[in-house]
Amino acid sequence: MKHDLKISLKKPSYPVNDALKTYLQKFNRTIRLPIFYDDLLRFQGSVEVFDKNDRDTLWVRTYYNEFDRKEIDLNLKKIYTKLHSDGNETTIPLLNVDAIDYCTFGNSKPFRIKIRNILNDNYAYFYVKKADASRIYGLELEHMLSPHNLNFLVYEDTLIEEHISGIPGDEFITTMLPNCTEPEKAQIAKEFVKFNERCMIRLLGDMRSYNYVIVPTHDFDHVVYSIRAIDFDQQCYEGKFNVYRPQFFKENFKMVDLVSEKFEKQSVSQYKLEERSIVAKRLLSFKNRIDRLIQCMESDTLSKPEHETLLKTTIFEYTGDIRFKKSKNMGEILKNSLSFVKRNYQTENTGIFF
């Protein structure tokens, strides 16, 4: 069954409370930064950035006055050394800030920084954003519950995020998926089932095709594909349960069709069970850290009361688990979702989750 979802047009940014700050310090996610998000807003002007096909990317390339640019460039290089190494500044003379791009599309309005090594022309990106508690929780949950590690830093009201490499999902679906071999399509379909399940379990919303990337990896004589979320703004915010299930966004309908084409219902259930088991194992591996993070979320405000009521009621109707109905906020709803998965894994319950 397909139907397009409508989500909130503008999600508010939630501040980082003291409990989350303490958590970030304990797990080395915070460090003193030489520049803040607001400092980058001092640009004097900008020009539009187009892709190789002359389409507007919705990013603009900023420019600053000469004095500001010199100071900003140096501080961005320092951030790069803190993000990717131990902060040793001996490599700074080898680095160049090639571009500072600003995006007015979406909630976070990030800056994208391109840093190039002048010796070999290798380059890397990172992002400077306003610190939003929702996004930080999303990043941490992705780091612990997905197959992928994430690197980010928080200082006061500024968030630094490492770039996640891959082919944007919307571009892949349009231009590359039709040319994939049948075995590759089957593997991509399998990954989408797992990705869909993982997002649902940890309540990561709005995974439309432009909010995740497809990552191809060459392995012997074939290519292995994985799917990675790249936007964590909608962690535990929306009240509609299907917002946390990528299959219900029209931008993903071609992926849903691919799953239907390649798999019988039994195979889909098998892949869902595999992903739940993997998530459960990660929960056990990161138990103390996950528990601390969930405690922070339980003491935090991450959504509107009406969203929380709708979500816990819907999940209760799916599961029959009274714990969801008794949840007081989004943190407790997520806690009960993860506990549900873990209990089923430990009791070898193979019933379909939700």
C-alpha positions in Angstrom: 0.0 0.0 0.0 1.3 3.4 -1.0 0.4 6.9 0.1 2.5 10.0 0.3 3.1 11.5 3.7 2.9 15.1 4.8 5.2 16.2 7.6 5.7 19.4 9.6 6.9 22.2 7.4 9.2 23.6 10.0 10.6 21.6 13.0 11.8 23.9 15.9 15.4 23.7 17.0 15.7 22.3 20.5 18.6 23.5 22.7 21.2 21.2 24.2 20.4 20.8 27.8 22.8 20.2 30.7 22.3 16.4 30.8 23.2 16.1 27.1 26.2 18.4 27.5 27.5 16.1 30.3 27.0 13.1 28.0 28.8 14.7 25.1 31.8 15.6 27.4 32.0 12.1 28.8 32.1 10.5 25.3 34.5 13.0 23.8 31.9 14.7 21.5 32.7 18.2 22.7 35.8 20.3 22.3 36.5 24.1 22.4 36.1 25.5 18.8 37.8 28.6 17.5 34.7 29.7 15.5 30.9 29.6 15.8 28.1 29.1 13.3 27.1 32.7 13.7 30.6 33.9 12.7 30.1 32.3 9.3 26.9 34.3 8.8 28.9 37.5 8.3 29.4 36.9 4.6 29.0 39.9 2.4 27.5 38.2 -0.6 27.1 34.9 -2.4 26.6 33.3 -5.8 24.5 30.3 -6.7 26.1 26.9 -7.0 25.1 24.7 -10.0 25.8 21.0 -10.6 27.5 19.6 -13.6 24.2 19.6 -15.5 23.6 23.3 -14.7 20.9 22.5 -12.2 20.5 24.8 -9.1 21.9 22.9 -6.1 20.1 25.2 -3.6 23.6 26.0 -2.2 25.2 29.4 -2.5 29.0 30.1 -2.4 29.7 32.8 0.1 32.4 35.5 0.1 33.7 37.7 2.9 35.7 40.8 3.2 39.5 40.2 3.2 40.1 40.6 6.9 37.2 38.3 7.9 38.1 35.7 5.3 41.7 35.4 6.5 40.6 34.8 10.1 37.7 32.4 9.1 39.9 30.3 6.9 42.5 29.8 9.7 39.8 28.8 12.2 38.1 26.4 9.7 41.5 24.7 9.2 41.9 24.4 12.9 38.5 22.7 13.1 39.5 20.3 10.4 42.5 19.2 12.4 40.4 18.7 15.5 37.8 16.7 13.6 40.1 14.5 11.7 43.2 14.2 13.9 44.4 15.3 17.4 44.2 19.1 16.6 47.9 19.3 15.8 48.3 22.5 13.8 51.5 21.7 12.0 49.6 20.6 9.0 47.6 23.9 8.7 50.1 25.4 6.1 49.3 22.5 3.8 45.5 23.1 3.9 43.4 25.5 1.8 39.7 26.4 2.3 38.5 26.1 -1.3 34.8 26.9 -0.6 32.4 28.0 2.1 28.9 27.1 0.8 25.6 28.0 2.6 22.3 26.2 2.1 19.0 28.0 2.7 16.9 24.9 2.0 15.7 22.8 5.0 15.7 23.4 8.7 19.4 23.5 9.6 20.7 26.0 7.0 24.2 24.5 7.2 27.6 25.7 5.9 29.5 23.2 3.9 33.3 23.6 4.1 35.6 22.2 1.4 39.2 21.7 2.6 42.0 20.8 0.2 45.5 19.5 0.8 47.7 21.7 -1.5 50.3 19.0 -1.8 48.2 16.4 -3.5 44.8 18.1 -4.2 42.9 15.6 -2.0 39.9 17.3 -0.4 37.3 16.7 2.2 34.1 18.3 3.4 32.6 19.0 6.8 29.5 20.9 7.9 29.0 23.7 10.4 25.5 23.9 11.8 23.5 25.2 14.7 23.5 22.7 17.5 20.1 21.1 17.7 19.4 18.4 20.3 17.3 16.4 17.9 20.1 16.1 15.4 22.7 15.3 18.1 20.6 12.5 19.4 20.1 11.3 15.9 23.8 11.3 15.2 24.6 9.4 18.3 22.0 6.8 17.7 23.2 6.3 14.1 26.7 5.9 15.4 25.7 3.1 17.8 22.8 1.4 16.1 23.8 1.4 12.4 26.7 -0.3 10.7 28.4 3.1 10.3 30.5 5.2 12.7 30.0 9.0 12.7 32.4 11.8 13.6 31.0 15.1 15.0 31.8 17.7 17.6 29.7 20.1 19.6 30.7 23.3 21.3 28.1 25.6 22.9 25.6 26.3 20.1 27.7 25.0 17.2 27.7 21.5 15.7 30.5 20.2 13.4 29.6 17.2 11.3 31.8 15.0 9.2 30.7 14.6 5.6 29.0 11.3 4.7 30.1 10.2 1.3 27.8 8.5 -1.2 25.5 9.0 -4.1 22.3 11.0 -3.1 19.4 8.6 -3.1 17.2 10.7 -5.5 20.0 10.9 -8.0 20.8 7.2 -7.7 17.2 6.2 -8.2 16.8 8.4 -11.2 20.1 7.9 -13.1 21.8 4.7 -11.8 19.2 2.2 -10.6 17.8 1.5 -14.0 21.3 0.5 -15.2 22.0 -1.9 -12.3 22.2 -5.6 -13.0 19.4 -7.8 -11.6 21.5 -9.2 -8.8 22.5 -5.6 -7.9 18.9 -4.6 -7.8 18.1 -7.5 -5.5 20.9 -6.5 -3.2 19.7 -2.8 -3.2 16.2 -4.0 -2.4 17.5 -6.0 0.5 19.4 -3.0 1.9 16.3 -0.8 1.6 14.2 -3.3 3.6 16.9 -3.2 6.3 17.3 0.5 6.2 13.5 0.9 6.5 13.4 -1.3 9.5 16.4 0.4 11.2 14.8 3.9 10.8 11.5 2.6 12.2 13.0 1.0 15.3 15.1 4.0 16.3 12.4 6.6 15.2 14.5 8.4 12.6 12.0 10.3 10.4 11.8 11.9 7.0 14.1 9.6 5.1 13.0 10.8 1.7 15.5 9.9 -1.1 17.5 13.1 -0.8 18.1 12.5 2.9 20.1 9.3 2.5 22.9 8.2 0.2 23.7 5.0 -1.6 27.3 3.8 -1.1 28.7 1.4 -3.6 31.7 -0.8 -2.5 33.6 -3.0 -4.9 34.1 -6.5 -3.5 36.0 -9.0 -5.7 33.9 -9.3 -8.9 30.8 -7.4 -7.8 29.5 -4.2 -6.2 28.0 -4.2 -2.7 25.5 -1.4 -1.9 24.6 0.1 1.4 22.2 2.9 2.4 23.2 5.6 4.9 21.1 8.4 6.4 22.7 11.8 6.1 20.1 14.1 7.8 19.1 13.5 11.4 16.9 16.6 12.0 13.8 14.5 12.3 14.9 12.2 15.2 11.9 11.6 17.5 9.8 14.6 16.4 6.8 13.7 14.2 3.7 12.1 15.6 2.8 10.1 12.5 4.3 6.6 12.8 4.7 6.2 9.1 7.1 9.2 8.9 9.6 6.8 10.5 9.2 4.3 7.7 10.9 5.4 4.5 8.7 3.1 2.4 5.8 5.5 2.7 7.4 8.5 1.0 6.6 9.0 -2.6 10.3 9.7 -3.3 11.0 6.1 -2.4 8.2 4.4 -4.3 10.6 3.1 -6.9 12.6 1.4 -4.2 9.4 -0.1 -2.8 8.4 -1.4 -6.2 11.9 -2.9 -6.5 11.4 -4.8 -3.2 8.0 -6.1 -4.4 9.5 -7.2 -7.7 12.4 -9.0 -6.1 11.1 -10.6 -2.9 8.2 -12.6 -1.6 6.7 -11.6 1.7 8.7 -14.4 3.5 12.0 -13.0 2.3 11.1 -9.4 3.4 10.2 -10.8 6.8 13.6 -12.6 7.0 15.5 -9.4 6.2 13.5 -7.4 8.8 14.3 -10.1 11.4 18.0 -10.0 10.5 18.1 -6.2 10.9 16.2 -6.4 14.3 18.7 -9.0 15.5 21.7 -6.8 14.4 20.2 -3.8 16.2 19.6 -5.8 19.3 23.2 -7.0 19.3 24.4 -3.4 19.0 22.1 -2.4 21.9 23.8 -5.0 24.1 27.3 -3.9 23.0 26.6 -0.2 23.7 24.4 -0.9 26.7 25.8 1.6 29.2 26.2 4.4 26.5 22.8 3.8 25.1 21.2 3.9 28.6 22.9 7.2 29.3 21.8 8.7 26.1 18.2 7.5 26.6 18.2 9.0 30.1 19.1 12.3 28.5 16.3 12.0 26.1 13.8 11.2 28.8 14.6 14.4 30.6 14.5 16.4 27.4 11.8 18.1 25.3 12.1 16.8 21.6 8.6 17.2 20.3 5.1 18.6 20.8 2.7 16.9 23.3 0.2 16.1 20.5 2.9 14.4 18.4 3.9 12.3 21.4 0.3 11.3 22.1 -0.4 10.3 18.5 2.9 8.3 18.1 2.6 6.3 21.4 -1.0 5.5 20.7 -0.3 4.3 17.2 2.6 2.1 18.2 0.5 0.7 21.1 -2.1 -0.3 18.5 0.5 -2.1 16.5 2.3 -3.9 19.3 -0.3 -4.2 22.1 2.6 -3.3 24.5 1.1 -1.2 27.3 4.6 0.4 27.9 4.1 2.5 24.8 0.8 3.8 26.0 2.3 4.8 29.3 5.2 6.7 27.7 5.4 10.3 28.9 7.6 11.7 26.1 9.6 10.9 23.0 12.6 9.7 25.0 10.4 7.1 26.7 8.7 6.0 23.5 12.2 5.4 22.0 13.3 3.6 25.1 10.3 1.3 24.8 10.9 0.7 21.1 14.5 -0.4 21.7 13.5 -2.5 24.7 10.8 -4.2 22.6 13.5 -5.2 20.0 15.9 -6.4 22.7 13.3 -8.5 24.5 12.2 -10.2 21.4 15.8 -11.0 20.5 16.7 -12.3 23.9 13.6 -14.5 24.0 14.1 -15.6 20.3 10.7 -14.2 19.4 10.6 -14.1 15.6 7.2 -12.3 15.3 7.2 -9.3 13.0 7.9 -6.1 14.9 5.1 -3.5 14.4 
